[in-house]
């Protein structure tokens, strides 16, 4: 199912990208020199579709980095809470072992044999055999 949904999205997106690339094949010059406009020293000439795809990819990358950096507080809190939960589980296991060792065997209740939650094992609430 997942491969089908991926193909359902990727194939039309690829077709749109190919049609866009074919219709925008002319070359454009992008200048990174703000002072000399007639003969810039820092310029790149490339097809328009490639320029637009690169700019979109850089935008996605920058947005992903911004979101990842914005969520660092929540990741730090999750790590701290996980460490607290781990130490609490360890402490609880130690306390259970300590109380089990301190409790004499005569005070422990025997586990009922053959009796389940609703009565004898193998029967439901209405005592019908399962």
PLY file of the C-alpha trace (Angstrom):
ply
format ascii 1.0
element vertex 130
property float x
property float y
property float z
element edge 129
property int vertex1
property int vertex2
end_header
0.00 0.00 0.00
2.83 2.36 0.87
4.56 1.77 -2.46
1.30 2.48 -4.25
0.83 5.79 -2.41
4.45 6.74 -3.06
4.03 6.00 -6.75
0.76 7.93 -6.76
2.62 11.01 -5.56
6.06 10.60 -7.17
4.96 9.81 -10.73
2.74 12.90 -11.22
5.33 15.08 -9.46
8.05 13.74 -11.78
5.87 14.39 -14.84
5.21 17.96 -13.71
8.93 18.48 -13.14
9.81 17.16 -16.61
7.18 19.35 -18.29
8.45 22.35 -16.32
12.05 21.63 -17.31
11.21 21.27 -21.00
9.19 24.49 -21.09
11.86 26.57 -19.25
15.05 25.59 -21.05
16.39 29.07 -21.78
19.50 30.22 -19.92
19.57 33.00 -17.35
22.52 34.71 -15.69
22.41 35.08 -11.94
24.77 37.75 -10.60
26.11 37.84 -7.07
28.01 41.11 -7.56
25.84 44.07 -6.47
28.34 46.74 -7.54
29.15 45.91 -11.18
26.01 45.22 -13.20
27.38 45.22 -16.76
30.17 42.62 -16.24
29.77 40.93 -12.86
32.70 38.92 -11.57
30.47 36.60 -9.52
27.83 35.27 -11.91
26.44 31.93 -12.96
24.64 31.10 -16.20
22.31 28.13 -16.00
18.88 26.99 -17.25
15.90 28.62 -15.58
14.34 25.31 -14.48
17.58 24.30 -12.77
17.77 27.64 -10.97
14.20 27.33 -9.71
14.65 23.73 -8.59
17.88 24.61 -6.74
16.22 27.57 -5.02
13.26 25.38 -3.96
15.62 22.69 -2.63
17.60 25.27 -0.67
14.34 26.63 0.76
13.27 23.17 1.89
16.69 22.57 3.45
16.69 25.93 5.23
13.14 25.36 6.52
14.03 21.91 7.79
17.08 23.27 9.61
15.03 26.09 11.15
12.38 23.67 12.42
15.02 21.27 13.76
16.78 24.08 15.63
13.45 25.40 16.91
12.58 22.04 18.43
15.81 21.61 20.39
14.05 22.64 23.61
11.54 19.79 23.25
14.23 17.23 22.40
16.26 18.29 25.45
13.17 18.02 27.69
12.38 14.57 26.28
15.92 13.36 27.01
15.72 14.73 30.55
12.33 13.12 31.20
13.55 9.80 29.78
16.52 9.88 32.15
14.21 10.70 35.09
11.88 7.83 34.15
14.80 5.43 33.83
16.13 6.35 37.27
12.63 6.09 38.78
12.17 2.60 37.28
15.54 1.54 38.67
14.68 2.91 42.11
11.26 1.21 42.03
12.81 -2.15 41.11
15.27 -1.77 43.99
12.51 -0.90 46.45
10.38 -3.85 45.30
13.32 -6.20 45.72
14.04 -4.72 49.16
10.44 -5.11 50.36
10.20 -8.63 48.93
13.37 -9.62 50.77
12.23 -7.99 54.01
8.78 -9.60 53.99
8.79 -13.04 55.65
7.38 -15.96 53.65
4.61 -16.61 56.19
3.03 -13.20 55.51
2.95 -13.69 51.77
-0.38 -14.80 50.40
-0.27 -17.94 48.31
-1.21 -17.52 44.69
-4.53 -19.26 43.99
-4.03 -22.26 41.74
-6.55 -22.85 38.97
-8.47 -19.67 39.68
-8.53 -16.90 37.11
-9.98 -13.41 37.16
-13.59 -14.64 36.77
-13.40 -17.92 38.64
-11.94 -21.26 37.65
-9.51 -21.20 34.75
-11.16 -22.11 31.46
-14.55 -20.53 32.22
-15.94 -17.06 31.48
-18.19 -14.86 33.66
-21.23 -17.02 33.11
-19.10 -20.07 33.97
-19.30 -21.38 30.42
-16.35 -23.47 29.33
-14.00 -21.67 27.00
0 1
1 2
2 3
3 4
4 5
5 6
6 7
7 8
8 9
9 10
10 11
11 12
12 13
13 14
14 15
15 16
16 17
17 18
18 19
19 20
20 21
21 22
22 23
23 24
24 25
25 26
26 27
27 28
28 29
29 30
30 31
31 32
32 33
33 34
34 35
35 36
36 37
37 38
38 39
39 40
40 41
41 42
42 43
43 44
44 45
45 46
46 47
47 48
48 49
49 50
50 51
51 52
52 53
53 54
54 55
55 56
56 57
57 58
58 59
59 60
60 61
61 62
62 63
63 64
64 65
65 66
66 67
67 68
68 69
69 70
70 71
71 72
72 73
73 74
74 75
75 76
76 77
77 78
78 79
79 80
80 81
81 82
82 83
83 84
84 85
85 86
86 87
87 88
88 89
89 90
90 91
91 92
92 93
93 94
94 95
95 96
96 97
97 98
98 99
99 100
100 101
101 102
102 103
103 104
104 105
105 106
106 107
107 108
108 109
109 110
110 111
111 112
112 113
113 114
114 115
115 116
116 117
117 118
118 119
119 120
120 121
121 122
122 123
123 124
124 125
125 126
126 127
127 128
128 129
